[in-house]
Amino acid sequence: MATPRRLLAGLGLAALAAAVTRPGPKVTPGAAAMAGAPLSSLVQGLKASRTIEIHALTKALEAEGREVVSLCVGEPDFPPPSYVLEATAEAARAGRTKYTGVSGDASLRQAICDDLDRRKKTAYGPDQVLVSNGAKQSIYQAVLALCGPGDEVIIPAPYWPSYPEIARLAGATPVVVETKAENNFVFTPEELRASLTPRTKLVMLCNPVNPTGTLMDEAELNGLADVLLEEEYQGVWVLADEIYERIVYGGKEHVSFAALQGGALKDRTLVVNGFSKSHAMTGYRLGYLATENVDVVKACTKLQSQLTSCASSIAQEAAVAALAEAERDDAYIAGCVDELAKKRDLVVGALGGMDGVALGGTPEGAFYVFPDVSKLIGKKAPDGTVIETSHDLCLHLLKEHNVALVPGEGFGYTETIRISYATAVPILEEAMKRIGSCFASLA
């Protein structure tokens, strides 16, 4: 049988499931024929999302009766605010269930403009906003609209796993730049400058960062802006993924890249945001793109018209309600952030007591921690299995301790793991207990 490392690295979900579950029924001839289908080179070259794979495997194990504690998926455990749920039901009852315009309902696009102007000091008009089926679609369409063969897309690592694959889908070349743990994974001006070439078209910048929880402050962002404002880099765009911007801790403030230096780069910045993380509306699938360049919005709208058409009309009605009363909305999010801060502190405190685990600092945004587990690599599990990679470590955790985590390799950074603490406190407590037990058993 192949080693766990090889299974994780090469064969994906089916092989992973075979490695940790009991044997299932034989594959039927029809399924075998399907496996040999003449798939396109585009699809064959595409990597599956490691987070989604692990989450799906967790569900498969749970279906077999295993009690798996999962800290894989970046999804808040609290419900959407009551006013969002009420607006959802009212929209359905009132028959607001038809198509909207492809770019989104005018009332929602105006509400987004008002919200960005109020909180981020960035002024947009409704024609500069495109509402999509989740922030991922907004990112994909923006990259497709701007990038193609011969173009390079700079992606700081650790990164959200979809970034490189989206660049490849557009025919562009992802240029991964490894940030340093000792700098708290902050993307520095020196790292940016060293990665820029005449072929650079786009810089992907997630802030706060998934998977590290790093929050880049205004001074750090200005350092990047200074480089991009130099004459030779006037053609480089920035995709500012700000989906976690409302989840920041300790009184810190998130600054939008589009607002830097009086909006000096606003005409080259594509701001992506949405309602999944801030309002726990993951299943609503609602995100948006905001950019000063109307031609880019039109291009993305054209793409969306051929991909999915409009976002859900009911989800859009719910989003209008989310932004309708600023004071009410701010209070809801502040309460959620307070709860997340307590969960973060629980996880950080538990990790601090584990041998072989290093955490550079306390995350200031999002709801992840990204500890270094390099001192555990090379150790043996009680059954004699050698832990050769963080893939192996996560597979061992899942097989023997029923804890699901995502290995750092999925985020472009080896010998690390990502822990999402956006779940209930009892689940976190049990997970950290199992993780501590697992790590202590390695020798």
N, C-alpha and C positions, 0 to 999 in steps of 0.2 A: 504493500500500500504506500502511496506517495506520502511524503512528510507533510505535516501541517503547514510548514512554510511554503512548500511548493503549491499546496492546494490554495492557500490564500493568495499567493502571488500570481498564479497562472490560470486557475480554472474557474474562479468565480463562485457564484451562489450555489449552483448545483453540486459542485464538488465539496464545498464547505458543508452543505447539508448532509452529504454522504459521510463526511468525516465525523460528524457529531451526533447523528441520529441513527437509529437502528435501520437495517436494510429495508427498503420498500419493495413494491412490486416491480417485476421486470419491465423494462421499457418496451412498449409496443412497437411493432413495425412501423406504424404510422408516425409515431413520435420520432423514431430513428430517422425516417425519411425527412421529417421536418428539420431535424438537427443538421442535415446535410443540404438544406435549401441554399440555392445560389444567392446569398446575400450580397449586397453592394459593398464595394471596398470602403465606402464612407462609414457604414455601420460596423463593418468588421474591424476598422481601425479605432472605433470609439470605445473608451473605457467606461465600464459601469460605475455608478456612484458607489463608493465604498460604504458610505453612511446608509444608503438605501439597501444595499446588500445585507449588511449586518442587521439592520432593522427587520428585513424580511426573514432572515434566518432565525432571529429571535422569536418572531411570530410562529414560525414553523415548529420550533422547539416547544413553545407554549401550547400549541395545538396537540402535542404529544404528552402533555401533562407536566412538563418541567416548569418550575417556578423561577423564571428568569427575571432578574432585575436589570432593566435596560437603562443606560445613561447615554444612549446613542444619538437620539434625534433632537434637533434644536427646536423644540416645540413647547411653549409654556403650558404648564399644567392647570393654570387658572382659566376660568371661562371668559368669553368676551364680556364686556360690560353689559349691564342689563338694558341700557338704552339701545345698544346695537342689536341685541336679541329681539327686543320689542319692535324695532324698525324692520328687522328681517321678517317677522311674522306679519306685520302690517302690510309690507310690500306685497307679500304673497296673497293676503286676503283681498287687498285692493286691486289685484290684477296687474300689478306692475311687473309683469313676467315676460314682456316682449323684448325683442332686440332693441338695443340702444344704438347710437352711432358707433362706428368702429372705434373711434378715439375715446369713447366714454361719454357719459351723460354730461351735459354742460354744467349742471349744478354741482356735480362732483369735481369736475376740473376747476371750477371757480373756488370751491371749498379748499381744494389742495393748494391753489395759489394763495388764498388768504392765510392758510396755516403756515406755509413756507415763509411768507412775508412776516407774519407775526413772530414766529419762533426762530427762524434762521436768517432773517433780514435779507432774503433773496426774493426779488420781485419777478414774477412770471405772469404771463397772460394765459388764458385757457387754451389758446392755439399753440402754446409752448409746452403743453402737457399731454401725454398719451397714457390712458389707463389700460392695463393689460391683465391677463390671467396669471397674476403673481409676478413678483420682482424678477424671477428667473426668466420669464418671457421678455420682460423689459430689457434685461441684460443681453439676451440672445439677439433680439432684434436690433439693438444699438450696435452690437459688434458686426452683425451681418450688414448693416447699413453703411458702416465706415470701413470695414476691413475686408481684404481679399488676398489672393495669392501674392506672395512677395512682401506682404506687410508683416511687421513684427508687433506682438502685443506683450508688453512687460507685465509680469505677474510676480509680486513679492511672495515669497514662501516663508512660513506656512500660508496656504491659500485655501479658499473654498474649492472643493474638488471639481466643480463644474467649470471654473474659469478656463483652464487649459483646453478642456474638451470643446467648449464653446468657440474658442479661438480656432481650433482645428476644424470645426464644422464650417467656419467661415472661409477656410482655406488659408488662414494666416498661420504664422509660426509663433507659438507661445515661447517667450523668453523668461524662464524662471530665475528669479534673483533671490538667493537664500539670505534672509535677514539673520541677525545674531541674537541668540538667547541672552547674552550678557547686555545687550541693548534693549532688552524687553521686547524683542522682535519688531522694533520700530524701523520702518523703511527710511534710510538716511539719504540726504542729498548726494553723498559720495557714491552710494550704491546705485542710485538712480542715474547719475551722470555716467558711471562706468557701463551701464547697460544700454544707453541710448546709442542708436546708429542712424544713418540716413534712412533706413527702412522702418524705423519705429513709427507706428501710427497711433497707438493707444497705450495708456497706462491704466491698469486695473487697480483700484485702491479701495479696499474695504476698511471702514472705520466707523465704530469699533471693529476689531478684527475677529472674524471667525477663521481659525479655531482658538486663538490665544487669549481673547478678551482684552487685548491691548487697545488703549485709547490714545490715539495721536492727538497732542494738543495743538493749539494754534501756532506756536513757535515751530514745532516740528513740521507741520503742514506748510508753513511759510517757507521753510528750507527747500521743500520740494518745488513749491511754486516759483521760487527765485530761479531755480534751474530751468524750468519750463518757460519762463519769461525771457530767457536769453534768445537772441535773434535766430540762432541756428535751430532752435526747437519750436519755432512758431507753428509748425504744422502738426505738433503732437497733441492729441486729445487725452482727456482724463475721464474715465468712467468711475464716478464716486458712488460706490455701493454703500448707502447709508441706512440700510434696513434696520440696524441695531441702534440708531442714533438717540433714541429716547430711553435706552437702557444704559445709563451711566451712573456711577456710584460716588459717594463721598463728596457731593456738592460740585463735582467736576462738570464742565460744560463742553458739549460737543459743538464744534464749529464746522459748518459745511464748507467743502472745498470751493464751492461756487461763490462763497462770501469773502474769501481771502483777499486782502489788500484792496478793499473796495470793489471787489468783483472783477479784478484784473484778468482772471482766467475764466470768467463766467461764460464767455462766448465759445469756449472750448471744453466746457465741463458738462458731462452727462450725469445728472443726479438720478439715482435709482432709489426708490423707497417703497414702502407698502404698509400693510396693516397686519401682517401675520405675526410679527414679534411683539410689536407695541400693544396691540389690542387682542392678542391670542386668537386671531382670525385665520389660522393656517388653512383650514378647510374651505374658506371662502374664496381662496385663490384670487387675490386682488393686490396688484402692485402698480407702480407708475414710473414713467420717465419724465423728467423735467429738464428742458434745455432751452437756452436762448435762441439757438439756431432752428428756425422754423423748417428749413429744408430737411434737417435730420428728422424732425418729428413727422414730417410728411412721408419721408422714406420709410420710417418705422411703421407708420400707419398703413402704408401700402403693403408692407410685409405682413402685418397683422391681418389685413383684410383677406389675404390668401392662406393664412395659417389657421386662425381661430375665429375671426371676426371679433365681435365685442366681448368684453368681460360680462359676467353674469349681471343681469339687471337688478336682481335682488341683492347681490353682494354690493353693488354700487349704492343702492338705497341705504344699506346698512352703514357703508363708509361715510355717506353724507351725515348720517346721525352721529357717527363717531366724532366728526369734526365740528358739529353744529354749535356746541357750547364749550368754549375754550376752557373755562374754569372747571367745569365738570370733568372734562376729558383729562386735564392736567392732574386733577385730584386722583382720578382712577389710576393713571399711570404711575404717579408718585407712590401710591399704595402698593402697586405690584413691584416696583423697583425696591421698595423697602423690604418686602418679603424675599425677593431674589438676593438681596445683599446678605440677609441672614443665612440663606442656603449656601451662598458662596463662601461665607466665613466658616460654615460647618465643614465644607469639603476641604478648604485650604488648611484648616486646623487639623483635620484628620490626616491629610497627606503629609503635613509637617512632622507627624509622629511616626512615619514609616521609613525604615531603612531602605536605601537604594533609590529614593525618589527625591528629585530636586525641582523646586518651583522658584523661578527667578523673583517673582513678586506677586502681590495680590492683584488680580485682574480688575481693571477699572471700568469695563464695559461688557456688553453682551451677557451670556450666561454659560461661559465655558472656562475650564482650566485646562492647561496643556503641559502637564508635567514631563520632565525628562526622566526616563527610566533606563538610561544607558548602563547604570551600575547593575541592573538586573539581567542585562544581556550576557549570555555565556553561562548563566547558572543552570542548574538542573532542578526539574520538578521531582517530587517524591517518586513518581513512576519511572524516573530515569530520562525523561524527555529533556533535551537541551533547548533552552530558550535562545534561539539564534537571532530573532528580530522582534520588534514590537508586534508584528503580525502573530508570531508564535505566542507571545505573552497574552494577547487578547484571545486567541483561540483556546489557550490553556484556561484562562479565566472563565470562558464560556463553557468549556467541556466539564471542568472539575468544580467550578464554584458558582456557575449559573449567573455570571455577571457579563453583560454585553457592553463593550466599549469599542471605540473606533481607533485603530492603530494610526500612528502619525504618518506612516507612509502614504495613506490616502490623502493627506494634506501637503504632501511634498516635503516632509521633514521626518527623518528616521529617528528611531530610538525615543519616541515620544508616544503619548496616548492623549486622546481628547475625552474629557468628561463633561457632559452636559448636566448642570445642576438645576435645570428647569423642570423639576418634578417635586413630588410631595416629600416633606421632611422624613417621615418614617422610611420611605423608599431609599432616600439618600443615606440615612443612618445604617440601614441594612447593607446597602451596596458598599459603603466604606468599610464596614466590618468584614465583609467577604473579601474585599480587595486587600485589606491589611493582612488577613489570614493567608491569602494566596501568596503575597509577596514574602511574608515571613517564612513560608514553607520552602522557598527556593534556596538552594545551597550550592 
